[in-house]
Amino acid sequence: MRPGEGGGDTRRTAAGQAMVELQANASAAGGAMVVGLSPLSETLWRDSKALPGAGASALIGDVSARLTWKDLSVTVALGPGKTQTVLDELTGYAEPGSLTALMGPSGSGKSTLLDALAGRLAANAFQTGAVLLNGRKAKLSFGAAAYVTQDDNLIGTLTVRETIGYSALLRLPDKMPREDKRALVEGTIIEMGLQDCADTVIGNWHLRGVSGGEKRRVSIALELLMRPRLLFLDEPTSGLDSSSAFFVTQTLRGLARDGRTVIASIHQPSSEVFELFDMLFLLSGGKTVYFGQASQACEFFAQAGFPCPPLRNPSDHFLRCVNSDFDKVKATLKGSMKARKGTVLDSGGSQASFLMQAYTLTKRSFINMSRDFGYYWLRLLIYILVTVCIGTIYLDVGTKYTSILARGACAAFVFGFVTFMSIGGFPSFVEEMKVFQRERLNGHYGVAAFVISNTLSATPFLILICFLSGTICYFMVRLHPGFEHYIFFVLNLYASVTVVESLMMVIASVIPNFLMGIIIGAGIQGIFMLVSGYFRLPQDIPKPFWRYPMQYISFHYWALQGQCQNDLQGLVFDNQYPDQPKIPGDFILKYIFQINVERSKWIDLSVIFSMIFIYRILFFLMIKVNEDVMPWVRGHIARKRIQKKDSGPTFGKTPSLRGYVVDPELGPNES
Ligand SMILES: Nc1ncnc2c1ncn2[C@@H]1O[C@H](COP(=O)(O)OP(=O)(O)OP(=O)(O)O)[C@@H](O)[C@H]1O
């Protein structure tokens, strides 16, 4: 039995079994029914733009996707006046029910061709030529076509079933009954052969989960939920051992046999994997080397004088040989390009409402955090440990003369270093950010739902962490006695930790890279700490830049100002010498710590809460800017570069295929 399988969830197992039977019945009936769905869902299923055609039969016929591309060229802008032709006048097609392999040496343009066909080229890349869907020019978008990237961006703490289940809730229409969504999830699990690991977690750095091949299949399953008619996969077998690669490709072949059009870029498949492909598009230096039946490629190469030696893997052989018989391919294709005009594929993003998205994202994020040892449990432990250390060092700090500095240092450490530890949540934010980008819950609502869910899901954990560690610290150090002072201390701690989290999320939205994000986050916080008023007194901090505006945008400054007031105001301290009068806290605040006692500590706290709000808005805006504005800016810059290049000298032209001499044993050499 696999970990997590348990055997307790008999209902699910029964549902799975039912789906197998239903699928078998459906196949027996020629695939004429949409398996396991109620009449309402069946109608929704057929009517919905996002769910075009489920099951084998629905895909074949008027909703099938026939993709053709003609004289497709892609040029990328590399720098001022520098461009590169990555794809050079490629022509080809992909039929419904077929599995097409895009093959070629590294850098030959496989991923670029896949991106161009899927309509997701980088902003600095420009495409000419036509990509036709069922004989018409159409923008391929989410829902009509699915794209599985090389990276499996999944949440490591969720099981396979949960991962697919949440994705279904996030994207399928609210009107579809839950049981039908569940049936669809179970059907997809079966379709992708994931039954055995359905209750196993995906896995992450500290959690052993499903295998690499199973992860790939989960990524494909997530895209299949929307029943796309066209499926693009970028190197679906990369990083897999030969048996996993075979199984993944076999699954893709099964999906193609259900009437889908499946196109996958693949580097160097084994002969068994290669045999599973129907069509082969072989590229070299951005040009077509071979396009046709994969099974006839060996013969084609043999006729051209490059027979595949016995026992050699055909794909190895093809990659070594380069054939320039492009005209023949073009002629073969001429007829197929005149295919009758068919249905325009509808596009559509998530069909779930804003509330459903916000609710599902919050629940999923909450479950993820509660299972994520690093984000929550380890952090809780370290917070408690550190606050016990603080409590021991400043134990019963008292009101002696030396306690004045001790109280200030204690506050600076708690609101500087302890809140700084919130940076530990960054890997979790990056993971969620990447999953969000894969899910493409586009539009203002999708982004708003993501931002809200992030805030809501983290709140209970942060409250608990701050309540526990704040209470330990407050009572061990014996800070200013009184309920109001205790509550202020805990709230100030909560606000400070949350504001750091919010800042880190803004950083994650711009730089979704663990190491870089943590270094940048640590740097920003270090600077904020420096101007907090503890390391240099507030009025001594140089005015331009450091005081205005840096000090005022540093949340450490507001947290420390508030806490010092909370801790010292109303207390009386011993003087340096016993014969001198006692020193009131207000005097210390005003003349030693240079704190404005006229301003209420609650105002300081409100400023931090406002900062949390501002950071969340900034988080929303950054995602929108990244989604909507940045591609436009990059595209504009690249266009300018290409225009400059066109009027200047030529650089970086891809070498012509005709410039190659082919040695059947050694492969191509440039002459
Ligand atoms: N947006 C881009 N900007 C700059 N160069 C690009 C861009 N897209 C592709 N290229 C260049 O085009 C060439 C082909 O890249 P592509 O990723 O399509 O190749 P590939 O065949 O998929 O390679 P691999 O098998 O190594 O992934 C490479 O030299 C790459 O650097």
The ligand as an ORCA input file, in Angstrom:
! r2SCAN-3c Opt
* xyz 0 1
  N      12.651     34.772    -26.602
  C      13.882     34.469    -26.978
  N      14.872     35.358    -26.829
  C      16.118     35.065    -27.233
  N      16.480     33.911    -27.785
  C      15.528     32.982    -27.967
  C      14.187     33.205    -27.557
  N      13.463     32.111    -27.864
  C      14.320     31.238    -28.419
  N      15.559     31.760    -28.490
  C      16.743     31.107    -29.061
  O      16.292     30.314    -30.118
  C      16.969     29.086    -30.174
  C      15.974     27.938    -30.106
  O      15.421     27.878    -28.791
  P      14.390     26.761    -28.345
  O      14.221     26.882    -26.884
  O      13.189     26.855    -29.190
  O      15.204     25.450    -28.728
  P      14.896     23.938    -28.329
  O      15.052     23.167    -29.573
  O      13.606     23.831    -27.631
  O      16.108     23.655    -27.363
  P      16.190     22.658    -26.081
  O      15.986     21.281    -26.608
  O      17.588     22.860    -25.610
  O      15.141     23.103    -25.118
  C      17.950     29.104    -29.026
  O      19.192     29.500    -29.519
  C      17.395     30.141    -28.095
  O      18.404     30.748    -27.362
*
